[in-house]
Amino acid sequence: MTLEYRPLTDDDLEQAVVVESTAFYNKPTPERLEQLREFFPPDWTVGAFVDGRLVADVRTIPMARRINGSATPFGAIGPVACLSAYRRQGHVGKLLRLALERMREQGIPLSGLFTPHDALYARFGWERSEARKQYYLRPSDIRLRVKGAPGVIESVAPDDWGRLDAIYRRYAGPRNGPLHRVEPWWRQNVLRHYDEMTAGLGDNDAFVWKSANREDEGYVSYYSRAMPRTDRYAPWEVLVRDFVSLSGDAYLGLWRHLLAHDIATRLAVHLPVEDPFADLVEDPRKIELPRAEGPMIRVVDIERALSRRPFVGSRPASFSIRVSDPSAPWNEGVWRVEAGEGQVQVERKGDEADVELNAGTLAPLYTGFMRPDVAAGVGLMKVNRPEALEDMREAFAVTHPAYSNDWY
Ligand SMILES: CC(C)(COP(=O)(O)OP(=O)(O)OC[C@H]1O[C@@H](n2cnc3c(N)ncnc32)[C@H](O)[C@@H]1OP(=O)(O)O)[C@@H](O)C(=O)NCCC(=O)NCCS
């Protein structure tokens, strides 16, 4: 038996469609192959080959993630797939390590993924590092208590994606978590959705909210799908893919638009954790807030990730950390971090460290998802010099809680 782990070539794409579709219980269709050829250069994906046949693959989409008013190159991982007969043999683990090496070589210091298999990725250093708030509600049950200034809702066609992008850029610029979007991302990911019924992509509806001064101040993109029938009426669910507002009036105007979907049984909306929508309505108890998860993130290259991250703390800070990272050994060791005047400097130094942690704990600190004292308080860090925690808190300060309205 021969075993090989390597980036795909054009000749492997047909097999990739089979592996990815089969693993996710879909059908390998010609459209999928066409999509793969059009949007994903083959070497974004690494594959495991057994006797020359592709059995597993991992794709990394190069993007950029905002933090503290700047962008950091970001590898969005997905899909990750292995044919069932080859699972639990370590192929995906090897591919994840290979993807890490390649990201480091390409100068991508940060990576993220959405998954139902936290334990798998936690083994390789990805950790939950962003939150999101999920709302489920029946639109006809909900009335807003707050009234905004009137505006106009305008439908936007996919070819006008640039109009949405202009709003998104203003929104994303200062925030922590949004990804830089390119045209294919808008068209294929934000303005379309995967439809299980047709095993293809369906179009979303998109609307802009315009103020009385004719300024575009927000937008939503959403789609509807049938839910299992329980009585005479076919229940429908409206799923909001993206909701962005630049003003309070746009926020309320967009909600008002969504709540007008009075025939829908359920409206599903996700927003940042600090969003207070439930407390803006007449009866907050009519809103369900199920557990919702943001992506797991990984610091691929600590030196590059920290030194690219603008410093927004209120005073200079310095500390040292010992990192243990068997899947990305270049991160291992003791690092001295000096933060001040908008910048962070990172260098290898000495043997003694103020705190000791695993790679997995680094990502939630990096994004500001978890405070250093909280990480220490739940046993995620060994603290050798307690005063260092205050300095870490300064160095890891963020302008906004970590939240991305993307899905990959
Ligand atoms: C999830 C999936 C990719 C794992 O592939 P795999 O080749 O079995 O993974 P590996 O054998 O390399 O596993 C690496 C390690 O993770 C563990 N692991 C694998 N899948 C896991 C899971 N679902 N949950 C928890 N741990 C898991 C393995 O036990 C192994 O740990 P070990 O080294 O301590 O033994 C594969 O089962 C699959 O394709 N599933 C269907 C599609 C899917 O869910 N993709 C991922 C979406 S995010």
The ligand as an SDF file (V2000), in Angstrom:
LIG
                    3D

 48 50  0  0  0  0  0  0  0  0999 V2000
  -14.7410   14.1420   10.7420 C   0  0  0  0  0  0  0  0  0  0  0  0
  -13.8000   13.4020    9.7800 C   0  0  0  0  0  0  0  0  0  0  0  0
  -13.2750   14.3890    8.7740 C   0  0  0  0  0  0  0  0  0  0  0  0
  -12.6320   12.7840   10.5910 C   0  0  0  0  0  0  0  0  0  0  0  0
  -11.7430   12.1430    9.7010 O   0  0  0  0  0  0  0  0  0  0  0  0
  -10.7740   10.9820   10.1740 P   0  0  0  0  0  0  0  0  0  0  0  0
   -9.8880   10.6430    9.0300 O   0  0  0  0  0  0  0  0  0  0  0  0
  -11.5620    9.9050   10.8060 O   0  0  0  0  0  0  0  0  0  0  0  0
   -9.9090   11.6930   11.2770 O   0  0  0  0  0  0  0  0  0  0  0  0
   -8.5450   11.1350   11.8880 P   0  0  0  0  0  0  0  0  0  0  0  0
   -8.5280    9.6420   11.8480 O   0  0  0  0  0  0  0  0  0  0  0  0
   -7.3950   11.8120   11.2540 O   0  0  0  0  0  0  0  0  0  0  0  0
   -8.6770   11.6270   13.3880 O   0  0  0  0  0  0  0  0  0  0  0  0
   -7.7100   12.4220   14.0370 C   0  0  0  0  0  0  0  0  0  0  0  0
   -8.0280   12.4280   15.5070 C   0  0  0  0  0  0  0  0  0  0  0  0
   -9.3190   13.0380   15.7370 O   0  0  0  0  0  0  0  0  0  0  0  0
  -10.2260   12.1130   16.3330 C   0  0  0  0  0  0  0  0  0  0  0  0
  -11.5300   12.2920   15.7070 N   0  0  0  0  0  0  0  0  0  0  0  0
  -11.8630   12.0350   14.4360 C   0  0  0  0  0  0  0  0  0  0  0  0
  -13.1570   12.3600   14.2090 N   0  0  0  0  0  0  0  0  0  0  0  0
  -13.6330   12.8230   15.3600 C   0  0  0  0  0  0  0  0  0  0  0  0
  -14.9040   13.3120   15.7610 C   0  0  0  0  0  0  0  0  0  0  0  0
  -15.9300   13.3770   14.9190 N   0  0  0  0  0  0  0  0  0  0  0  0
  -15.0420   13.7300   17.0320 N   0  0  0  0  0  0  0  0  0  0  0  0
  -14.0050   13.6510   17.9110 C   0  0  0  0  0  0  0  0  0  0  0  0
  -12.7710   13.2080   17.5730 N   0  0  0  0  0  0  0  0  0  0  0  0
  -12.6060   12.7920   16.3260 C   0  0  0  0  0  0  0  0  0  0  0  0
   -9.6360   10.7510   16.0400 C   0  0  0  0  0  0  0  0  0  0  0  0
  -10.0510    9.8110   17.0040 O   0  0  0  0  0  0  0  0  0  0  0  0
   -8.1580   11.0160   16.0920 C   0  0  0  0  0  0  0  0  0  0  0  0
   -7.7180   11.1550   17.4330 O   0  0  0  0  0  0  0  0  0  0  0  0
   -6.4820   10.3280   17.9840 P   0  0  0  0  0  0  0  0  0  0  0  0
   -5.3120   10.7830   17.1530 O   0  0  0  0  0  0  0  0  0  0  0  0
   -6.4040   10.7460   19.4120 O   0  0  0  0  0  0  0  0  0  0  0  0
   -6.8380    8.9140   17.7630 O   0  0  0  0  0  0  0  0  0  0  0  0
  -14.5450   12.2430    9.0480 C   0  0  0  0  0  0  0  0  0  0  0  0
  -15.1460   11.4230   10.0140 O   0  0  0  0  0  0  0  0  0  0  0  0
  -15.5950   12.7270    8.0590 C   0  0  0  0  0  0  0  0  0  0  0  0
  -15.3060   12.9240    6.8780 O   0  0  0  0  0  0  0  0  0  0  0  0
  -16.8680   12.9100    8.5140 N   0  0  0  0  0  0  0  0  0  0  0  0
  -17.9630   13.3590    7.6610 C   0  0  0  0  0  0  0  0  0  0  0  0
  -17.7650   14.7680    7.1670 C   0  0  0  0  0  0  0  0  0  0  0  0
  -17.4740   15.7360    8.3010 C   0  0  0  0  0  0  0  0  0  0  0  0
  -18.1310   15.7160    9.3210 O   0  0  0  0  0  0  0  0  0  0  0  0
  -16.4500   16.5830    8.0930 N   0  0  0  0  0  0  0  0  0  0  0  0
  -16.0050   17.5430    9.0610 C   0  0  0  0  0  0  0  0  0  0  0  0
  -16.8770   18.7340    9.0680 C   0  0  0  0  0  0  0  0  0  0  0  0
  -16.2080   19.9760   10.0940 S   0  0  0  0  0  0  0  0  0  0  0  0
  1  2  1  0
  2  3  1  0
  2  4  1  0
  2 36  1  0
  4  5  1  0
  5  6  1  0
  6  7  2  0
  6  8  1  0
  6  9  1  0
  9 10  1  0
 10 11  2  0
 10 12  1  0
 10 13  1  0
 13 14  1  0
 14 15  1  0
 15 16  1  0
 15 30  1  0
 16 17  1  0
 17 18  1  0
 17 28  1  0
 18 19  1  0
 18 27  1  0
 19 20  2  0
 20 21  1  0
 21 22  1  0
 21 27  2  0
 22 23  1  0
 22 24  2  0
 24 25  1  0
 25 26  2  0
 26 27  1  0
 28 29  1  0
 28 30  1  0
 30 31  1  0
 31 32  1  0
 32 33  2  0
 32 34  1  0
 32 35  1  0
 36 37  1  0
 36 38  1  0
 38 39  2  0
 38 40  1  0
 40 41  1  0
 41 42  1  0
 42 43  1  0
 43 44  2  0
 43 45  1  0
 45 46  1  0
 46 47  1  0
 47 48  1  0
M  END
$$$$
